[in-house]
């Protein structure tokens, strides 16, 4: 049996205010084409199908077209809900959808009820664990004392192992949306720490033939059988060096046979450009970036007026601008001027800058004022300085 592991589609997400639905639709088309080209039997989607609990009508339309294209390419789909999804909304009509080959695993109660997949070697039990928020799921999982993600996930996995043992099914796959120890975040993930400690151990999944993880946005291998596929597209400039990918997983009669990565096509690049505004607008060296998402670091000595709009005249997908304040002459840098000087020297220097050099009597008054300022309030009043 051949599986394709993907996750974190985040359909409906924007990138610095730019609508990504067209890019997401193109990426889903690429996934469907890969399903057909590689004769994939099942697509595993490990959570965060949508970017919001209440997705827009356009986001739902893009997602549904993606599901339809994957089914037409020949694969069944097993999907779980992530921390961005509404389990109730995503799972609405799950029973009806399953008849068409789309299996939506969104309830805690059903986490130990597998989707049973058959091939020439027998049955594969595929368990979908929705995102488990400890505060919300601990009672249903019968672990009322649980406060961490590890505790509720262990409870869910105990149910799965009991069901697997009762079935006697030799091969098993688990989908989970969690932050597993050893994984590396990219910065575009939403923290799942609310309600308890967020990290869980990869050992929680021991005994499973393959574990398809979601939540972290870069492809990662925690062990041969425990992996993150990463997000469908880059969702922050921190991901500009990543190549988005899916995992192609082969199961034979005994379990996991092979796993290989397959890079997804780059829909639109992410670039960090640095230079003066005039250089960015005129230098031919930046021609290759005109179709990419751009974050710019401007090095102009004076902050330019309306830089983002002006950049967009050349780079339509420029979405963010930072101005790098010049360091300037050390003689005029306050930090350099005051380094190593006492409070009295700094105060005397201020008087000299705004008027002229203070007299000895005035220096004495400054010393008294500074001493009173750092003293206990009552002591300062008793000294008579504030009378």
PAZA-378877 format. One record per residue (C-alpha): x, y, z. Coordinates in steps of 0.25 Angstrom, whole numbers. Layout:
N
@xx:X | yy:Y | zz:Z
...
END
This chain:
387
@xx:0 | yy:0 | zz:0
@xx:5 | yy:14 | zz:-4
@xx:2 | yy:26 | zz:5
@xx:4 | yy:41 | zz:3
@xx:6 | yy:48 | zz:16
@xx:3 | yy:63 | zz:16
@xx:-2 | yy:73 | zz:26
@xx:-4 | yy:88 | zz:30
@xx:-11 | yy:92 | zz:18
@xx:-17 | yy:104 | zz:25
@xx:-27 | yy:107 | zz:14
@xx:-31 | yy:122 | zz:15
@xx:-18 | yy:127 | zz:21
@xx:-13 | yy:140 | zz:17
@xx:2 | yy:145 | zz:15
@xx:4 | yy:159 | zz:21
@xx:-10 | yy:162 | zz:16
@xx:-9 | yy:155 | zz:3
@xx:-19 | yy:145 | zz:-1
@xx:-13 | yy:131 | zz:-3
@xx:-25 | yy:123 | zz:-8
@xx:-20 | yy:123 | zz:-23
@xx:-6 | yy:118 | zz:-18
@xx:-12 | yy:108 | zz:-9
@xx:-21 | yy:103 | zz:-21
@xx:-9 | yy:101 | zz:-30
@xx:-2 | yy:93 | zz:-19
@xx:-13 | yy:84 | zz:-17
@xx:-14 | yy:82 | zz:-32
@xx:1 | yy:78 | zz:-31
@xx:-2 | yy:68 | zz:-20
@xx:-14 | yy:62 | zz:-28
@xx:-4 | yy:60 | zz:-40
@xx:6 | yy:53 | zz:-31
@xx:-5 | yy:44 | zz:-26
@xx:-8 | yy:40 | zz:-40
@xx:7 | yy:39 | zz:-45
@xx:11 | yy:31 | zz:-33
@xx:-1 | yy:22 | zz:-32
@xx:-4 | yy:26 | zz:-17
@xx:-15 | yy:18 | zz:-10
@xx:-17 | yy:27 | zz:2
@xx:-14 | yy:42 | zz:5
@xx:-12 | yy:45 | zz:20
@xx:-15 | yy:59 | zz:24
@xx:-10 | yy:62 | zz:38
@xx:-18 | yy:74 | zz:43
@xx:-20 | yy:89 | zz:40
@xx:-28 | yy:86 | zz:28
@xx:-33 | yy:101 | zz:29
@xx:-26 | yy:113 | zz:35
@xx:-39 | yy:117 | zz:43
@xx:-49 | yy:110 | zz:51
@xx:-60 | yy:117 | zz:42
@xx:-54 | yy:117 | zz:28
@xx:-59 | yy:126 | zz:17
@xx:-68 | yy:120 | zz:6
@xx:-56 | yy:122 | zz:-4
@xx:-47 | yy:114 | zz:5
@xx:-57 | yy:103 | zz:6
@xx:-58 | yy:103 | zz:-9
@xx:-43 | yy:102 | zz:-11
@xx:-42 | yy:91 | zz:-1
@xx:-53 | yy:83 | zz:-6
@xx:-48 | yy:84 | zz:-21
@xx:-34 | yy:79 | zz:-15
@xx:-41 | yy:67 | zz:-9
@xx:-49 | yy:64 | zz:-21
@xx:-36 | yy:65 | zz:-30
@xx:-29 | yy:55 | zz:-20
@xx:-41 | yy:45 | zz:-21
@xx:-41 | yy:46 | zz:-36
@xx:-27 | yy:43 | zz:-36
@xx:-29 | yy:30 | zz:-29
@xx:-27 | yy:32 | zz:-15
@xx:-35 | yy:31 | zz:-2
@xx:-33 | yy:42 | zz:8
@xx:-32 | yy:41 | zz:23
@xx:-32 | yy:55 | zz:30
@xx:-31 | yy:59 | zz:44
@xx:-34 | yy:73 | zz:51
@xx:-23 | yy:82 | zz:56
@xx:-23 | yy:93 | zz:66
@xx:-27 | yy:103 | zz:55
@xx:-39 | yy:95 | zz:51
@xx:-53 | yy:94 | zz:57
@xx:-55 | yy:79 | zz:59
@xx:-70 | yy:80 | zz:59
@xx:-70 | yy:88 | zz:46
@xx:-59 | yy:80 | zz:39
@xx:-66 | yy:67 | zz:43
@xx:-80 | yy:71 | zz:39
@xx:-85 | yy:60 | zz:29
@xx:-73 | yy:51 | zz:32
@xx:-81 | yy:39 | zz:31
@xx:-87 | yy:43 | zz:17
@xx:-73 | yy:47 | zz:13
@xx:-67 | yy:34 | zz:16
@xx:-76 | yy:27 | zz:6
@xx:-69 | yy:35 | zz:-4
@xx:-55 | yy:32 | zz:1
@xx:-52 | yy:44 | zz:10
@xx:-50 | yy:40 | zz:24
@xx:-51 | yy:51 | zz:34
@xx:-46 | yy:48 | zz:48
@xx:-50 | yy:59 | zz:57
@xx:-55 | yy:54 | zz:70
@xx:-48 | yy:49 | zz:82
@xx:-58 | yy:37 | zz:84
@xx:-55 | yy:32 | zz:70
@xx:-39 | yy:32 | zz:72
@xx:-39 | yy:17 | zz:74
@xx:-48 | yy:14 | zz:62
@xx:-39 | yy:12 | zz:51
@xx:-41 | yy:14 | zz:36
@xx:-39 | yy:0 | zz:31
@xx:-31 | yy:0 | zz:18
@xx:-29 | yy:-13 | zz:10
@xx:-18 | yy:-17 | zz:0
@xx:-13 | yy:-30 | zz:-5
@xx:-6 | yy:-33 | zz:8
@xx:-18 | yy:-31 | zz:17
@xx:-23 | yy:-19 | zz:25
@xx:-16 | yy:-6 | zz:30
@xx:-23 | yy:0 | zz:42
@xx:-22 | yy:15 | zz:41
@xx:-25 | yy:23 | zz:53
@xx:-27 | yy:38 | zz:53
@xx:-25 | yy:46 | zz:66
@xx:-31 | yy:60 | zz:65
@xx:-23 | yy:71 | zz:72
@xx:-25 | yy:69 | zz:87
@xx:-26 | yy:81 | zz:96
@xx:-24 | yy:76 | zz:110
@xx:-34 | yy:85 | zz:117
@xx:-45 | yy:80 | zz:107
@xx:-42 | yy:66 | zz:105
@xx:-36 | yy:60 | zz:118
@xx:-50 | yy:57 | zz:124
@xx:-54 | yy:50 | zz:111
@xx:-41 | yy:42 | zz:111
@xx:-44 | yy:38 | zz:126
@xx:-31 | yy:45 | zz:131
@xx:-37 | yy:56 | zz:139
@xx:-24 | yy:59 | zz:145
@xx:-17 | yy:62 | zz:132
@xx:-11 | yy:75 | zz:130
@xx:-1 | yy:73 | zz:118
@xx:-2 | yy:69 | zz:104
@xx:6 | yy:57 | zz:107
@xx:-4 | yy:52 | zz:117
@xx:-16 | yy:53 | zz:108
@xx:-8 | yy:47 | zz:96
@xx:-4 | yy:35 | zz:104
@xx:-18 | yy:33 | zz:108
@xx:-22 | yy:33 | zz:93
@xx:-11 | yy:24 | zz:89
@xx:-15 | yy:14 | zz:100
@xx:-28 | yy:13 | zz:94
@xx:-23 | yy:11 | zz:80
@xx:-13 | yy:0 | zz:85
@xx:-25 | yy:-7 | zz:92
@xx:-33 | yy:-7 | zz:79
@xx:-21 | yy:-11 | zz:71
@xx:-19 | yy:-23 | zz:80
@xx:-33 | yy:-27 | zz:80
@xx:-34 | yy:-27 | zz:65
@xx:-21 | yy:-34 | zz:63
@xx:-18 | yy:-25 | zz:51
@xx:-3 | yy:-26 | zz:48
@xx:-1 | yy:-13 | zz:41
@xx:-4 | yy:1 | zz:47
@xx:-3 | yy:16 | zz:44
@xx:-6 | yy:28 | zz:53
@xx:-9 | yy:42 | zz:49
@xx:-7 | yy:53 | zz:60
@xx:-6 | yy:68 | zz:61
@xx:4 | yy:71 | zz:72
@xx:18 | yy:77 | zz:76
@xx:27 | yy:65 | zz:77
@xx:40 | yy:66 | zz:85
@xx:51 | yy:68 | zz:75
@xx:43 | yy:75 | zz:65
@xx:47 | yy:89 | zz:60
@xx:37 | yy:100 | zz:59
@xx:38 | yy:111 | zz:48
@xx:31 | yy:122 | zz:54
@xx:18 | yy:122 | zz:46
@xx:11 | yy:111 | zz:55
@xx:1 | yy:116 | zz:66
@xx:6 | yy:111 | zz:80
@xx:-2 | yy:100 | zz:85
@xx:3 | yy:102 | zz:100
@xx:-11 | yy:107 | zz:105
@xx:-16 | yy:97 | zz:115
@xx:-3 | yy:90 | zz:118
@xx:11 | yy:87 | zz:114
@xx:11 | yy:85 | zz:99
@xx:22 | yy:75 | zz:96
@xx:20 | yy:61 | zz:95
@xx:30 | yy:49 | zz:93
@xx:32 | yy:42 | zz:80
@xx:32 | yy:29 | zz:89
@xx:17 | yy:31 | zz:91
@xx:15 | yy:25 | zz:77
@xx:24 | yy:13 | zz:79
@xx:19 | yy:1 | zz:72
@xx:12 | yy:8 | zz:61
@xx:17 | yy:5 | zz:47
@xx:16 | yy:19 | zz:42
@xx:12 | yy:32 | zz:49
@xx:8 | yy:44 | zz:41
@xx:10 | yy:57 | zz:49
@xx:4 | yy:71 | zz:47
@xx:6 | yy:84 | zz:53
@xx:21 | yy:88 | zz:50
@xx:23 | yy:94 | zz:36
@xx:36 | yy:88 | zz:31
@xx:38 | yy:74 | zz:27
@xx:45 | yy:66 | zz:38
@xx:49 | yy:52 | zz:41
@xx:48 | yy:49 | zz:56
@xx:51 | yy:34 | zz:54
@xx:49 | yy:25 | zz:41
@xx:34 | yy:24 | zz:45
@xx:31 | yy:37 | zz:51
@xx:31 | yy:49 | zz:42
@xx:25 | yy:63 | zz:40
@xx:22 | yy:66 | zz:25
@xx:21 | yy:81 | zz:28
@xx:12 | yy:91 | zz:22
@xx:6 | yy:92 | zz:8
@xx:13 | yy:106 | zz:5
@xx:22 | yy:115 | zz:13
@xx:14 | yy:123 | zz:22
@xx:25 | yy:132 | zz:28
@xx:38 | yy:138 | zz:23
@xx:45 | yy:129 | zz:33
@xx:42 | yy:118 | zz:23
@xx:48 | yy:124 | zz:11
@xx:60 | yy:114 | zz:11
@xx:50 | yy:102 | zz:13
@xx:46 | yy:93 | zz:1
@xx:32 | yy:89 | zz:3
@xx:30 | yy:74 | zz:2
@xx:21 | yy:62 | zz:5
@xx:25 | yy:48 | zz:9
@xx:22 | yy:35 | zz:0
@xx:21 | yy:23 | zz:10
@xx:21 | yy:9 | zz:5
@xx:15 | yy:-2 | zz:14
@xx:18 | yy:-17 | zz:11
@xx:12 | yy:-29 | zz:17
@xx:20 | yy:-27 | zz:30
@xx:19 | yy:-12 | zz:32
@xx:28 | yy:0 | zz:28
@xx:36 | yy:-3 | zz:15
@xx:41 | yy:10 | zz:10
@xx:39 | yy:25 | zz:12
@xx:44 | yy:36 | zz:2
@xx:41 | yy:51 | zz:1
@xx:36 | yy:58 | zz:-11
@xx:37 | yy:73 | zz:-13
@xx:25 | yy:81 | zz:-16
@xx:27 | yy:91 | zz:-27
@xx:30 | yy:105 | zz:-23
@xx:17 | yy:113 | zz:-25
@xx:24 | yy:127 | zz:-22
@xx:37 | yy:129 | zz:-16
@xx:40 | yy:137 | zz:-3
@xx:52 | yy:147 | zz:-3
@xx:59 | yy:157 | zz:6
@xx:64 | yy:169 | zz:-2
@xx:74 | yy:179 | zz:4
@xx:78 | yy:193 | zz:-1
@xx:74 | yy:207 | zz:-3
@xx:60 | yy:209 | zz:-8
@xx:66 | yy:214 | zz:-21
@xx:75 | yy:202 | zz:-23
@xx:63 | yy:193 | zz:-21
@xx:55 | yy:200 | zz:-31
@xx:65 | yy:201 | zz:-42
@xx:76 | yy:191 | zz:-40
@xx:75 | yy:180 | zz:-51
@xx:81 | yy:170 | zz:-41
@xx:67 | yy:169 | zz:-34
@xx:59 | yy:166 | zz:-47
@xx:58 | yy:151 | zz:-43
@xx:50 | yy:155 | zz:-31
@xx:39 | yy:162 | zz:-38
@xx:29 | yy:150 | zz:-36
@xx:33 | yy:147 | zz:-22
@xx:28 | yy:151 | zz:-9
@xx:37 | yy:161 | zz:-4
@xx:41 | yy:166 | zz:10
@xx:51 | yy:178 | zz:8
@xx:62 | yy:184 | zz:18
@xx:64 | yy:198 | zz:13
@xx:77 | yy:204 | zz:16
@xx:74 | yy:219 | zz:12
@xx:81 | yy:229 | zz:22
@xx:67 | yy:235 | zz:24
@xx:54 | yy:228 | zz:24
@xx:47 | yy:228 | zz:11
@xx:33 | yy:233 | zz:9
@xx:23 | yy:222 | zz:5
@xx:33 | yy:211 | zz:2
@xx:24 | yy:199 | zz:1
@xx:15 | yy:205 | zz:-9
@xx:27 | yy:210 | zz:-17
@xx:33 | yy:196 | zz:-16
@xx:20 | yy:190 | zz:-21
@xx:22 | yy:197 | zz:-34
@xx:33 | yy:188 | zz:-38
@xx:30 | yy:176 | zz:-28
@xx:15 | yy:174 | zz:-28
@xx:17 | yy:164 | zz:-17
@xx:25 | yy:173 | zz:-8
@xx:18 | yy:171 | zz:6
@xx:27 | yy:176 | zz:17
@xx:38 | yy:187 | zz:18
@xx:47 | yy:190 | zz:30
@xx:56 | yy:202 | zz:30
@xx:70 | yy:200 | zz:36
@xx:73 | yy:212 | zz:44
@xx:88 | yy:216 | zz:41
@xx:97 | yy:216 | zz:52
@xx:103 | yy:230 | zz:49
@xx:115 | yy:237 | zz:55
@xx:119 | yy:231 | zz:68
@xx:121 | yy:245 | zz:73
@xx:106 | yy:247 | zz:72
@xx:102 | yy:234 | zz:78
@xx:96 | yy:235 | zz:92
@xx:101 | yy:221 | zz:96
@xx:115 | yy:224 | zz:93
@xx:115 | yy:238 | zz:99
@xx:110 | yy:233 | zz:113
@xx:118 | yy:220 | zz:114
@xx:126 | yy:219 | zz:126
@xx:121 | yy:233 | zz:132
@xx:115 | yy:235 | zz:145
@xx:101 | yy:240 | zz:147
@xx:107 | yy:254 | zz:152
@xx:116 | yy:255 | zz:139
@xx:104 | yy:251 | zz:130
@xx:95 | yy:262 | zz:137
@xx:106 | yy:272 | zz:137
@xx:108 | yy:269 | zz:122
@xx:93 | yy:271 | zz:119
@xx:93 | yy:285 | zz:126
@xx:106 | yy:289 | zz:118
@xx:98 | yy:284 | zz:105
@xx:86 | yy:293 | zz:108
@xx:92 | yy:305 | zz:115
@xx:107 | yy:305 | zz:118
@xx:117 | yy:298 | zz:128
@xx:111 | yy:297 | zz:142
@xx:118 | yy:304 | zz:153
@xx:123 | yy:296 | zz:165
@xx:111 | yy:300 | zz:173
@xx:102 | yy:295 | zz:163
@xx:109 | yy:282 | zz:162
@xx:108 | yy:281 | zz:177
@xx:93 | yy:283 | zz:175
@xx:92 | yy:272 | zz:164
@xx:99 | yy:263 | zz:174
@xx:89 | yy:265 | zz:185
@xx:78 | yy:263 | zz:175
@xx:83 | yy:250 | zz:170
@xx:86 | yy:245 | zz:184
@xx:72 | yy:248 | zz:188
@xx:66 | yy:242 | zz:176
@xx:72 | yy:228 | zz:179
@xx:69 | yy:229 | zz:194
@xx:57 | yy:224 | zz:201
@xx:45 | yy:235 | zz:199
@xx:44 | yy:237 | zz:214
@xx:59 | yy:240 | zz:215
@xx:59 | yy:249 | zz:204
@xx:48 | yy:257 | zz:211
@xx:55 | yy:257 | zz:224
@xx:68 | yy:263 | zz:217
@xx:60 | yy:275 | zz:214
@xx:64 | yy:275 | zz:199
@xx:49 | yy:275 | zz:195
@xx:44 | yy:285 | zz:205
END
